[in-house]
């Protein structure tokens, strides 16, 4: 099985990090961005340095727009976004993880 056979071409991967600038409290802007992305029908996973959310193209771009709008409502903000297509299926990820843990 090739990676292309196991990729879901309809899904995009969204990874973003929010950096509030010159703000006394950083957490509020970051939390607002994460919550806004979640309201765009995305399954949001928060990591230590960034947030990941797979979804269809419309939901991903709606999520980016909502997250940035929410974060910048607190003041000057930088948002770094990475988009990817052809995400591996959950079965492929499980297969890779089991192979690396053996």
Backbone bond lengths (Angstrom), bond angles and torsions (degrees), N, CA, C in turn:
res aa  C-N    CA-C-N  psi(-1)  N-CA   C-N-CA  omega(-1)  CA-C   N-CA-C  phi
1 X - - - 1.450 - - 1.524 108.12 -
2 X 1.323 116.61 129.55 1.464 120.19 177.74 1.515 109.50 -90.93
3 X 1.323 115.84 164.33 1.460 119.14 177.83 1.512 111.66 -60.97
4 X 1.340 117.79 -35.54 1.458 119.93 179.45 1.517 111.45 -64.51
5 X 1.349 117.91 -33.15 1.452 120.87 178.11 1.516 111.73 -67.95
6 X 1.318 117.07 -27.27 1.456 120.48 -174.92 1.521 112.81 -101.97
7 X 1.321 117.83 3.97 1.460 121.06 -178.00 1.516 110.46 -92.35
8 X 1.304 116.19 142.13 1.456 122.13 175.48 1.522 107.67 -95.31
9 X 1.323 115.97 99.96 1.471 121.35 -174.53 1.523 113.04 -66.66
10 X 1.335 118.39 -18.57 1.457 119.85 -178.86 1.525 111.94 -82.12
11 X 1.313 116.36 -13.29 1.461 120.84 -177.49 1.523 111.49 -98.26
12 X 1.322 115.09 140.23 1.454 121.82 171.69 1.513 107.89 -111.15
13 X 1.306 115.31 152.81 1.450 120.76 173.07 1.514 108.71 -105.92
14 X 1.304 116.58 132.39 1.462 122.88 177.00 1.516 107.90 -116.52
15 X 1.313 115.95 127.91 1.459 121.55 171.77 1.517 106.61 -128.57
16 X 1.322 116.30 129.17 1.458 118.06 178.65 1.514 111.67 -140.91
17 X 1.321 113.81 152.67 1.464 122.60 174.46 1.517 107.35 -130.47
18 X 1.313 116.02 139.41 1.464 122.11 -178.54 1.524 108.65 -114.95
19 X 1.335 114.92 132.83 1.463 121.54 -179.89 1.520 109.13 -125.98
20 X 1.332 117.62 94.44 1.465 120.05 175.91 1.534 109.61 -66.08
21 X 1.311 115.70 136.41 1.466 121.42 -178.36 1.523 110.96 -106.91
22 X 1.319 115.96 138.26 1.465 122.15 175.02 1.526 112.84 48.84
23 X 1.340 115.54 42.34 1.459 120.71 178.29 1.518 108.90 -118.29
24 X 1.289 115.48 137.60 1.458 120.23 -177.55 1.536 111.65 -64.93
25 X 1.340 116.22 -39.40 1.461 121.22 -178.56 1.524 108.89 -120.34
26 X 1.312 117.48 117.73 1.460 122.38 -175.27 1.525 113.08 -86.09
27 X 1.314 117.02 -33.29 1.457 121.86 -172.17 1.536 112.79 -58.70
28 X 1.302 118.18 -39.42 1.469 120.68 -175.27 1.524 112.11 -61.54
29 X 1.309 117.74 -44.49 1.468 121.23 -179.71 1.524 111.02 -66.90
30 X 1.311 116.76 -40.54 1.464 120.64 -179.99 1.524 110.14 -66.72
31 X 1.296 117.16 -47.59 1.468 121.60 179.66 1.529 110.81 -61.65
32 X 1.322 117.69 -40.02 1.464 121.17 178.36 1.525 110.65 -62.62
33 X 1.321 117.65 -39.87 1.467 121.50 178.91 1.530 110.75 -64.24
34 X 1.312 116.82 -44.74 1.463 121.31 -179.76 1.528 110.01 -63.45
35 X 1.317 116.67 -46.51 1.471 120.47 179.69 1.523 111.45 -63.06
36 X 1.319 117.32 -39.22 1.466 121.07 179.67 1.525 110.58 -65.34
37 X 1.320 117.64 -40.27 1.466 120.54 177.66 1.527 110.47 -63.59
38 X 1.315 116.27 -38.23 1.465 120.42 -179.93 1.531 112.01 -65.64
39 X 1.316 117.51 -29.93 1.469 120.05 179.96 1.524 111.38 -75.94
40 X 1.325 118.20 -7.02 1.469 122.23 178.68 1.527 110.67 -93.45
41 X 1.321 116.91 28.30 1.470 123.02 178.97 1.518 112.68 62.65
42 X 1.324 117.09 34.26 1.462 121.68 177.55 1.526 109.86 -107.71
43 X 1.309 116.11 144.45 1.455 122.53 174.95 1.525 107.09 -89.52
44 X 1.314 116.74 96.03 1.464 123.46 -170.36 1.528 110.85 -88.24
45 X 1.333 115.19 132.10 1.462 121.78 174.22 1.522 107.55 -121.31
46 X 1.316 116.12 120.42 1.462 121.13 -177.95 1.521 109.35 -93.23
47 X 1.325 114.97 126.90 1.456 121.29 175.34 1.511 110.01 -105.37
48 X 1.322 116.67 -173.60 1.462 120.01 -179.17 1.522 112.54 -70.60
49 X 1.339 117.49 -34.18 1.464 120.09 -176.25 1.516 113.94 -118.97
50 X 1.322 117.23 -13.77 1.460 119.27 -178.90 1.521 109.93 -154.92
51 X 1.314 114.33 171.59 1.453 122.39 -179.71 1.518 107.86 -118.47
52 X 1.330 116.60 136.74 1.449 122.27 -179.93 1.515 109.17 -116.05
53 X 1.353 116.64 140.29 1.455 120.74 179.33 1.528 109.77 -153.17
54 X 1.322 117.64 108.05 1.463 119.61 174.20 1.523 110.07 -81.49
55 X 1.321 116.32 154.18 1.451 119.95 177.00 1.507 111.88 177.25
56 X 1.322 115.61 178.17 1.456 119.29 176.19 1.527 108.62 -73.09
57 X 1.320 116.40 163.52 1.460 121.16 -173.28 1.523 113.04 -56.03
58 X 1.307 117.10 -46.26 1.469 119.63 -178.32 1.527 111.50 -62.22
59 X 1.319 116.96 -45.31 1.468 120.56 -179.81 1.522 111.91 -64.83
60 X 1.331 117.05 -39.86 1.464 120.48 -179.66 1.529 110.63 -63.44
61 X 1.333 117.19 -47.88 1.462 118.98 -179.23 1.529 111.94 -69.28
62 X 1.334 116.84 -34.88 1.467 119.65 173.51 1.528 109.95 -63.03
63 X 1.340 116.19 -39.55 1.460 120.94 179.24 1.514 112.69 -65.17
64 X 1.334 117.27 -40.99 1.470 121.29 177.42 1.526 109.71 -61.37
65 X 1.318 115.52 -48.52 1.475 120.15 -178.96 1.534 111.30 -61.27
66 X 1.327 116.02 -45.16 1.468 120.30 -179.19 1.523 111.58 -65.56
67 X 1.345 116.56 -42.36 1.464 120.61 -178.87 1.525 111.15 -63.95
68 X 1.318 116.80 -45.57 1.463 119.70 -179.46 1.522 111.45 -66.22
69 X 1.309 116.30 -42.13 1.466 120.40 178.74 1.531 110.90 -60.81
70 X 1.330 116.16 -43.34 1.469 120.45 179.65 1.526 111.18 -64.63
71 X 1.332 116.91 -44.44 1.466 120.58 -178.06 1.522 111.13 -65.72
72 X 1.306 117.29 -44.02 1.468 119.04 -176.43 1.527 112.93 -74.05
73 X 1.327 117.03 -12.68 1.468 118.92 176.02 1.532 111.13 -66.67
74 X 1.336 117.03 -14.77 1.463 121.88 178.18 1.524 112.88 -93.33
75 X 1.329 116.36 -9.20 1.460 120.68 179.98 1.513 110.61 137.76
76 X 1.332 116.79 -169.56 1.468 120.90 -178.56 1.531 111.04 -55.70
77 X 1.322 115.45 135.42 1.465 120.80 -173.45 1.521 110.88 -147.15
78 X 1.315 115.63 142.16 1.458 122.31 168.75 1.526 106.33 -110.76
79 X 1.341 115.70 135.94 1.463 120.71 175.98 1.522 107.76 -129.00
80 X 1.320 116.19 122.66 1.454 122.17 178.36 1.525 107.26 -100.52
81 X 1.342 115.88 126.73 1.467 121.52 -174.91 1.526 110.12 -123.58
82 X 1.321 115.97 134.68 1.455 122.46 171.65 1.517 107.65 -121.55
83 X 1.343 116.47 129.23 1.451 122.28 177.05 1.518 108.91 -115.40
84 X 1.319 116.72 142.74 1.460 120.37 176.71 1.523 109.17 -139.91
85 X 1.325 115.17 152.27 1.458 120.20 176.83 1.520 109.26 -119.37
86 X 1.323 115.43 164.73 1.461 119.52 178.41 1.511 112.86 67.84
87 X 1.321 117.46 46.16 1.459 120.59 179.42 1.524 110.47 -63.84
88 X 1.319 117.65 142.95 1.463 118.75 176.81 1.530 110.30 -66.62
89 X 1.316 115.87 149.38 1.465 120.00 177.91 1.526 109.23 -68.49
90 X 1.316 116.11 164.29 1.469 120.11 178.31 1.523 110.44 -63.02
91 X 1.341 116.75 -33.42 1.457 120.61 178.34 1.529 110.83 -64.21
92 X 1.326 116.72 -41.84 1.459 120.68 179.53 1.524 110.84 -65.96
93 X 1.325 117.06 -42.52 1.465 120.77 178.29 1.534 109.29 -61.41
94 X 1.321 118.05 -44.29 1.473 121.65 179.01 1.523 110.57 -61.50
95 X 1.333 116.54 -41.47 1.464 121.30 179.17 1.534 110.87 -62.34
96 X 1.320 116.32 -44.46 1.475 121.29 179.45 1.527 109.88 -64.59
97 X 1.334 116.21 -44.42 1.460 119.55 -178.76 1.515 111.74 -64.55
98 X 1.319 117.62 -39.30 1.475 119.18 179.77 1.524 110.67 -70.05
99 X 1.322 117.80 -33.34 1.460 120.85 179.18 1.527 111.50 -69.34
100 X 1.336 117.04 -34.06 1.462 119.84 -178.96 1.517 112.27 -82.78
101 X 1.333 118.19 -16.78 1.458 119.89 -179.28 1.528 112.54 -92.73
102 X 1.335 116.13 -8.24 1.486 120.48 179.25 1.509 111.82 -79.73
